[in-house]
Amino acid sequence: MARSDLPARDHANLPDILPEPGHIALSDLSDALTLGWRDFRRAPAFGLIFSAFYVLGGWALASVAFASGQDWWLIPFILGFPLIAPFAAVGLYEVSRRIEAGEPLETARILRVVFEQRQRQIPSMAMVILLLFMFWVFVAHTVFALFMGVSALTNITTSPEVLFGGRGLVMLVLGTVIGGGFAAVLFCFTVVGLPLLLDREVDFITAIITSCRAVVESPGVMAVWGALIAIWLFVAIIPGFLGLLIVLPVLGHASWHIYRRVMGGG
């Protein structure tokens, strides 16, 4: 059975028996986005609080990069942001779950549920996300160095033509393709896996396998959903990361409703 209130759950219970992931259509994406916007409007404070951590983190990273003269590091971070963004949605899943179940949106209870995740499987999924992100940053640095040379990287800000011409342009294309590959893998792991870990008592390996099976069940629709997430996150980062205050909550809430459709609960 799906849990109704995480803190009251006995974590010694046997793992939940999961239904088979179902097929979804493009219309389900539209419905999920509509519901995601509804949930954000219903409880905007939670969306703003959870997304603010990523906005502040982006500002801190940008400040360090510019202060050290290594602002080219922002490029792999921006391209790799879709790898770590799903983890911001955990609290938003709980908000959407409560709205759907007609439960009160009590700040203390929601934050308690998020805090209690440390005793479950989400930290293990977080390690997978962070390790993939760190590996992506390493690969991006390697690609930069192979095409441009280490010394050229320090001149990208003062000489944009280095980045957007010749080898620099090829490097950007290749880096984007590689980053897209990383994002696609992690999308398969988390699109159903993260909300499943919040909603059910399963281990993170089972969650990953179930999530991948859901993607295989509806590959075209899931590809569209993954592309929409990547594009909107990229656009949201452009205005000084401020767009994340709106885009992250809406996508997070919508992701919960996609999960519910896939697992037969929507």
C-alpha positions as CSV (number, residue, x, y, z in Angstrom):
1,M,0.0,0.0,0.0
2,A,1.1,3.6,-0.6
3,R,1.9,5.4,2.5
4,S,-0.5,8.0,3.9
5,D,1.9,9.7,6.3
6,L,5.6,8.9,6.2
7,P,6.5,9.7,9.8
8,A,3.8,7.3,11.1
9,R,5.0,4.5,8.8
10,D,6.8,1.4,10.2
11,H,10.0,1.2,8.1
12,A,10.3,-2.5,9.0
13,N,7.3,-3.3,6.9
14,L,7.8,-5.6,3.9
15,P,8.4,-3.8,0.5
16,D,5.4,-2.7,-1.4
17,I,4.1,-4.8,-4.3
18,L,4.2,-2.5,-7.3
19,P,1.8,-2.4,-10.2
20,E,3.2,-2.6,-13.8
21,P,4.0,0.8,-15.2
22,G,1.3,1.8,-17.7
23,H,1.4,3.6,-21.0
24,I,0.8,7.3,-21.2
25,A,0.0,9.6,-24.1
26,L,1.0,13.2,-25.0
27,S,-2.3,14.4,-23.6
28,D,-1.2,13.1,-20.2
29,L,1.8,15.6,-20.4
30,S,-0.6,18.4,-21.0
31,D,-2.8,17.4,-18.1
32,A,0.1,17.0,-15.8
33,L,1.4,20.5,-16.6
34,T,-2.0,21.9,-16.0
35,L,-2.2,20.1,-12.6
36,G,1.4,21.2,-11.9
37,W,0.5,24.8,-12.4
38,R,-2.6,24.3,-10.3
39,D,-0.6,22.9,-7.4
40,F,1.9,25.7,-7.6
41,R,-0.8,28.3,-7.5
42,R,-2.5,26.4,-4.6
43,A,0.7,26.4,-2.5
44,P,3.2,28.9,-4.1
45,A,5.2,29.3,-0.9
46,F,6.5,25.7,-0.9
47,G,7.5,26.0,-4.5
48,L,9.4,29.2,-3.9
49,I,11.1,27.8,-0.8
50,F,12.3,24.6,-2.4
51,S,13.4,26.3,-5.7
52,A,15.1,29.1,-3.8
53,F,17.9,26.8,-2.7
54,Y,18.8,26.2,-6.4
55,V,18.7,29.9,-7.2
56,L,20.9,30.8,-4.3
57,G,23.2,27.9,-5.2
58,G,23.4,29.2,-8.7
59,W,24.3,32.7,-7.6
60,A,26.9,31.3,-5.2
61,L,28.5,29.2,-7.9
62,A,28.5,32.1,-10.4
63,S,30.0,34.5,-7.8
64,V,32.9,32.0,-7.1
65,A,33.4,31.4,-10.8
66,F,33.6,35.1,-11.7
67,A,35.7,36.0,-8.6
68,S,38.3,33.3,-9.5
69,G,38.3,34.1,-13.2
70,Q,37.0,30.6,-14.0
71,D,33.5,31.7,-15.2
72,W,33.8,29.1,-18.1
73,W,32.9,26.5,-15.4
74,L,29.3,27.9,-15.6
75,I,28.9,26.3,-19.0
76,P,29.1,22.6,-17.8
77,F,27.0,23.5,-14.8
78,I,24.2,25.0,-16.9
79,L,24.3,22.1,-19.4
80,G,24.4,19.6,-16.5
81,F,21.7,21.2,-14.4
82,P,19.0,18.8,-15.5
83,L,21.0,16.1,-13.8
84,I,20.5,17.5,-10.3
85,A,17.2,19.4,-10.7
86,P,15.0,16.3,-10.0
87,F,16.2,16.1,-6.4
88,A,14.6,19.5,-5.8
89,A,11.2,18.1,-6.5
90,V,11.0,15.7,-3.5
91,G,9.3,18.3,-1.3
92,L,7.0,19.3,-4.2
93,Y,5.9,15.7,-4.6
94,E,4.7,15.7,-1.0
95,V,2.8,18.9,-1.6
96,S,1.1,17.5,-4.7
97,R,0.4,14.2,-2.9
98,R,-1.4,16.1,-0.1
99,I,-3.4,18.2,-2.5
100,E,-4.5,15.1,-4.4
101,A,-5.4,13.3,-1.2
102,G,-7.2,16.3,0.3
103,E,-4.8,16.4,3.3
104,P,-3.9,19.7,5.0
105,L,-0.8,21.6,3.7
106,E,0.8,22.0,7.1
107,T,4.4,23.3,6.7
108,A,5.7,21.4,9.7
109,R,4.4,18.1,8.4
110,I,5.6,18.6,4.9
111,L,9.1,19.5,6.1
112,R,9.1,16.6,8.5
113,V,8.3,14.2,5.6
114,V,11.2,15.7,3.6
115,F,13.5,15.4,6.6
116,E,12.4,11.8,7.3
117,Q,13.7,10.8,3.8
118,R,17.2,10.6,5.2
119,Q,16.1,7.3,6.8
120,R,14.8,5.8,3.6
121,Q,16.1,5.3,0.1
122,I,16.2,8.8,-1.4
123,P,19.7,9.5,-0.1
124,S,20.9,6.5,-2.1
125,M,19.3,8.0,-5.2
126,A,20.8,11.4,-4.4
127,M,24.2,9.8,-4.4
128,V,23.6,8.3,-7.9
129,I,22.5,11.8,-9.1
130,L,25.5,13.6,-7.6
131,L,28.0,11.0,-8.8
132,L,26.7,11.3,-12.3
133,F,26.7,15.1,-12.1
134,M,30.3,15.1,-10.8
135,F,31.3,12.7,-13.6
136,W,29.6,14.9,-16.2
137,V,31.6,17.9,-14.9
138,F,34.8,15.9,-15.2
139,V,34.0,14.8,-18.7
140,A,33.0,18.4,-19.7
141,H,36.3,19.7,-18.4
142,T,38.2,17.0,-20.3
143,V,36.3,17.8,-23.6
144,F,37.1,21.5,-23.1
145,A,40.8,20.8,-22.5
146,L,41.0,18.4,-25.5
147,F,39.6,20.9,-27.9
148,M,40.8,24.2,-26.6
149,G,43.8,23.5,-24.4
150,V,43.9,24.4,-20.7
151,S,45.3,27.9,-21.3
152,A,42.5,28.8,-23.7
153,L,39.8,28.2,-21.2
154,T,40.8,31.1,-19.0
155,N,40.3,33.5,-22.0
156,I,36.8,32.5,-22.9
157,T,35.1,35.4,-21.2
158,T,37.4,38.0,-22.6
159,S,37.4,36.4,-26.1
160,P,34.0,35.0,-26.9
161,E,35.1,34.2,-30.4
162,V,37.3,31.5,-29.0
163,L,34.2,29.7,-27.7
164,F,31.8,30.3,-30.6
165,G,34.0,29.8,-33.5
166,G,36.0,26.9,-35.0
167,R,37.0,24.3,-32.5
168,G,35.0,26.0,-29.8
169,L,31.8,25.5,-31.6
170,V,32.5,21.9,-32.2
171,M,33.4,21.5,-28.6
172,L,30.1,23.0,-27.5
173,V,28.1,20.7,-29.8
174,L,30.0,17.6,-28.6
175,G,29.7,18.7,-25.0
176,T,26.0,19.2,-25.4
177,V,25.5,15.8,-27.0
178,I,27.4,14.1,-24.2
179,G,25.6,16.1,-21.5
180,G,22.3,15.1,-23.2
181,G,23.3,11.5,-22.8
182,F,24.0,11.9,-19.1
183,A,20.7,13.7,-18.7
184,A,18.8,11.0,-20.6
185,V,20.2,8.2,-18.4
186,L,19.4,10.0,-15.2
187,F,16.0,11.0,-16.5
188,C,15.3,7.3,-17.0
189,F,16.4,6.6,-13.4
190,T,14.4,9.4,-11.8
191,V,11.3,10.3,-13.8
192,V,9.3,7.6,-11.9
193,G,12.0,6.5,-9.5
194,L,12.1,9.6,-7.2
195,P,8.4,10.0,-6.7
196,L,8.1,6.2,-6.2
197,L,10.6,6.3,-3.4
198,L,8.6,9.0,-1.6
199,D,5.3,7.3,-2.2
200,R,6.1,3.6,-1.6
201,E,8.4,1.4,0.5
202,V,10.8,0.2,-2.1
203,D,14.6,0.1,-2.4
204,F,16.3,2.5,-4.8
205,I,17.4,-0.2,-7.2
206,T,13.8,-1.3,-7.6
207,A,12.8,2.3,-8.1
208,I,15.4,2.7,-10.9
209,I,14.3,-0.5,-12.6
210,T,10.6,0.5,-12.4
211,S,11.4,3.9,-13.8
212,C,13.4,2.6,-16.7
213,R,10.5,0.2,-17.5
214,A,8.1,3.1,-17.5
215,V,10.3,4.9,-20.0
216,V,10.4,1.8,-22.2
217,E,6.6,1.5,-22.0
218,S,6.1,5.0,-23.5
219,P,9.5,6.0,-25.1
220,G,8.2,8.7,-27.4
221,V,6.1,10.5,-24.8
222,M,8.9,10.2,-22.2
223,A,11.4,11.6,-24.7
224,V,9.1,14.6,-25.2
225,W,8.8,15.1,-21.5
226,G,12.5,14.9,-20.9
227,A,13.2,17.4,-23.7
228,L,10.6,19.8,-22.3
229,I,12.2,19.6,-18.9
230,A,15.7,20.2,-20.3
231,I,14.6,23.1,-22.4
232,W,12.6,24.9,-19.7
233,L,15.3,24.5,-17.1
234,F,17.9,25.9,-19.6
235,V,15.6,28.9,-20.3
236,A,14.9,29.4,-16.6
237,I,18.6,29.6,-15.8
238,I,19.3,32.4,-18.4
239,P,17.7,35.3,-16.4
240,G,20.2,34.9,-13.5
241,F,18.6,31.6,-12.4
242,L,15.5,33.5,-11.4
243,G,13.3,31.6,-13.8
244,L,13.8,28.5,-11.6
245,L,11.6,30.0,-9.0
246,I,8.6,29.3,-11.3
247,V,9.8,26.5,-13.6
248,L,11.2,24.2,-11.0
249,P,8.0,24.1,-8.9
250,V,5.7,23.6,-11.9
251,L,7.8,20.8,-13.3
252,G,8.2,19.2,-9.9
253,H,4.4,19.2,-9.3
254,A,3.8,18.0,-12.9
255,S,6.3,15.2,-12.4
256,W,4.3,13.9,-9.5
257,H,1.2,13.7,-11.7
258,I,3.1,12.0,-14.5
259,Y,4.2,9.4,-12.0
260,R,0.6,8.9,-10.8
261,R,-0.6,8.4,-14.4
262,V,2.2,5.9,-15.1
263,M,1.6,3.9,-12.0
264,G,-2.1,3.8,-12.4
265,G,-3.0,6.3,-9.7
266,G,-4.0,9.3,-11.8
